[in-house]
Amino acid sequence: ACALSRPPPPPRAAVRCSSAGTCFSAHLDNASYPAASAACVQRQGSLAWVSGELELRLLLGLLAEAATPALLWVGLKRNASTCTRAEHPLRGFTWEGVGGGTAPQEVPVALGRWVKEPVRSCLSARCAGLHLVAVPESSHSWGWEE
């Protein structure tokens, strides 16, 4: 007996660019944080980071265009030696360097929205993504998710 199947469809991608020329892309694939980071490097890029509302709007637009609800890996990571900090918008997470440089580590308080508070820890490395919740036209339809 023989079973034949079609190859799986290629992962879909959406792209948005700012007026300054910075482009972001969302690639829909079921991948771990390290695999997503490696895939971005293969594409001559890196996981995205958000320093303000412009980048956030671009990324939210990508997610809305790609699929909802969705979780997009971004370059948000907490090292094992760093503790969760409830008083900081990023809760102790930091942006991984971009293009060999350093991504901005401070974000406006308004960008410190979490879908669920990260686990309080100082012992394990953790990653976070940008989660878009299927709530049309809601200002609370996004948040970081560990």
N, C-alpha and C positions, 0 to 999 in steps of 0.2 A: 504494500500500500504506500501511496505517496501523497503528501499534503503540500499543496502549493499556496503561497500567499503573495500578495503584492508587497513591495517594500513600503515601509512606513513613509508618510508624507514628510517632506523636509520641514524643520521648524519654521514657523512664520516669524517675520520681523516687521517692525514699524520704525520709522525714523522721523525725528523732529529736529529742526535747527533753529538756533536763536538768531536774532539780527546781527549779533556780534560774530557769527560764523561758527560757533560751537555746536556740534551735532551730538545728539543722543539717539541711541537705538535700543529697542526692546526686542529680545529674541526669545520667543516662547518655546521653551524646552524644559523638561524636568531634569534639572541639574543641581548638584550641590554647590555651595559657595565657592570652594576651590575650583571646581570644574567650570563654573560661570566665569570666574576670574581668568582662568587659562584661556577660555574661548574668546574673551575680550582682548587679551594680549595677542592671540592669533589674528585678530581682526585689526591689529595696530592701535588698540585702544586700552581702556581699563574700565573697571567697574565705576559707575557714575558716583558723583558726590554732589551734595546739595548745600550751597552756602547762603542761599536766599530764595525769595519767592519766585524769581524768574526760572531758576533750575527746577524748582518744585512744580511749577505750572507745566513746564515742558514734560517732565516725567509723568505727571498725572495725566496729561494729554495722551502720552504714549500708551499708558495702561488702559485708558478709556477706549482708545482706538484698537488696541490689541485684543483685549478680553477683560470681562469683569465677572466676578471678582478676580483679582490677580495679585500676585506677590512678585515684585521685581527685586532681584538682588542688586544692592548698591554697595559701594565700598565702605560700609559701616561695620566696624569690628571692634571688639573689646578683647584685649590680650589677657592671658591667664593671670598675669601679675597685677592687673588693674581691677579695682573694685567697682561695683555698681554704685553710682552716685545719683540718688533720687533728686537731689537739688539742682542738677544740671540738665539742660534740655536733651542732650544726647545720652544721659544716664551713665557716663563713663566710657561710652563708645567713642571712637574717633574715626575720621575718614582716612583711608589708606592713601598714600601718596599717589599723585596723578602725573603721568608722563615723566617720572624720575624726580619730580618736584614734591612739594608738600601741599596737600589739600588744606583748605582753611578748617580749623578745628572749632571755631566759634560759630554758632548759628543763632539767629534771632529766637527768642523764647517762643514765639508763635510757631516755629518749626519743630518744636519739641513735643509733638503729639505722638503718643504711643497707643496702638490698638489694645495692648495689654502690657502692663509694666514688666520689664525684663526681670529675670530671676536674680535675686540678690546673691552675689558671689564675688569672691576674690581669687578663686582657684581654677576657673576654667575659661578657655577662650570661647567667645560667642560671636555670632554674626547676626546682622539684622538686615531686613529688606523693607522696601516701601510697599505697603499693602493698600490696595484700593478696594473698598467695600462697595457692594452693589446698592448704593443709596443715591438715586439720581438727584442732582442739584442740591446736595447737602454739603454744608461746610465741614461736616464731621465725617466725610466719606473716605478719609485716608488716615494713615498713621504708620509709624515704624513698628515692625514686628520682629522679635528675636527669633 
